[in-house]
Amino acid sequence: MVAPCLTGRFRFYNRLQSQEDFAAVFACNNRSSDELFLFLSKKNGTDIARLGLAISKKYIKKSVDRNRIKRIVRESFRLQKKNLKGIDVVVLLKKEINKRRIKEIKILDTHWEKTTK
């Protein structure tokens, strides 16, 4: 028997992968939003929290900047994963974030708290 990895990595089973998974979360009414992000959440009936990201090219043109935001959101999710058991979350970007504001994404923690309620 192989022991589970306790490194806290963002594993494949913590990702929303299929179109049906995303559609199920989009159909649910649990929302948390501010001027930058829209968080959609839905209970998934398991003990595993899963994350889906929708960071549009419309708002952030450069792939480097889009990937940086994705890394920040994934890391925030990884740190909050223990509190989010059994929840599927999709994070959408609502408007453009300039480079200075990327460092100010501490508001993610308040969204994680709202999704658990």
N, C-alpha and C positions, 0 to 999 in steps of 0.2 A: 504494500500500500504506500502510495506517495503522499507525503505531508503537503498540505496546501502552502503555497508561497505567501509569506507574511511581509513582503516588501512594500505592500501598499500600492502596487502598480495599477495602472488603468488597463484592465484585462478586456479581452474580446467579449466576455459574457456580461460586462458592464456597459456595453454599447447597444443602442437600438440599431438593429441591422436591416430589418426588412421594411418594405413600404407599408405593410399591414400594421406593424408596430407603431410607426410614425402616425398613420391614419387614426389608430385607436386613441393616441394621446391628443391629436388635433381635435377629435370629436368630443373630448371631455371638457368640462367647464371649469376646472381648477386652474386659475390663472394668477400670476403675480407679475406686475409690470411697473416700470418706471420710464424715464425718458430714453434710456438706452436699450434695455432688455425686456423681453417678454418670456416668462417662464410658464410652460404648460405642464401639468402633471396629472398622473393617473395611477391608481393602485394597480399592481400587476399580479397579485396573488402569490408571489414568491417572497423569499427573504433577500433577494438580490435587487439592488438599485441599479437602474440603467439610464444612460444619458444619450441623448441625440442632439446634434448641433446643426443649426441652419444659419450660417453666417454668409450673407449674400454678397456677391460681387457688386451689386448695385450700390451698396453703401461703402464698401471698402474695396478699392480698385486693386491694390497690390496684394498678391498672394502671400507675401512675407508678413504683411500686417494682419491678414485674415488668419493665417496660421498661428500668429502670436496670440491673438485673442482666443482662438480655440485652445491653445495650450494653457492659457490662464484659466479659462472656464473649466477645462478638464482637471487641472490641479486643484481648483477650488472644490469641484465635485469629489475628487479623490479624498480630500481632507474631511468632507462632510458625509461621506458614504455611510458611515456607521449610523448616523441619525436618519438616513433616508431609506432604510430597509423596506423593500416591497413597493417601491415607487419608480415609475418611468417618468423621466423629465426630458422635455425638449426645450432648448434655449434658442431663441430667435433674437437677432439684432434688429432694433427698430430704426436706428439712424446712425449716421457716420460718427465714428469716434476718432478724434485726432490723437496724435502720438502722446501728448501730455496727459490726456484723459485715460489712456491705457493703464497708467500707474494708479489711477484713482478707482479701480474696479473693486473696491472693498465692499461695494453695495451688493455684491453677489451673496454674501453671507446672510443678509436680510431676506433675500429671495429663497435661499435654502430653508430658512426657518419657516417661511410662509407656506412652502410646499409640503411640509410635514404636518401642517394643521388640517 
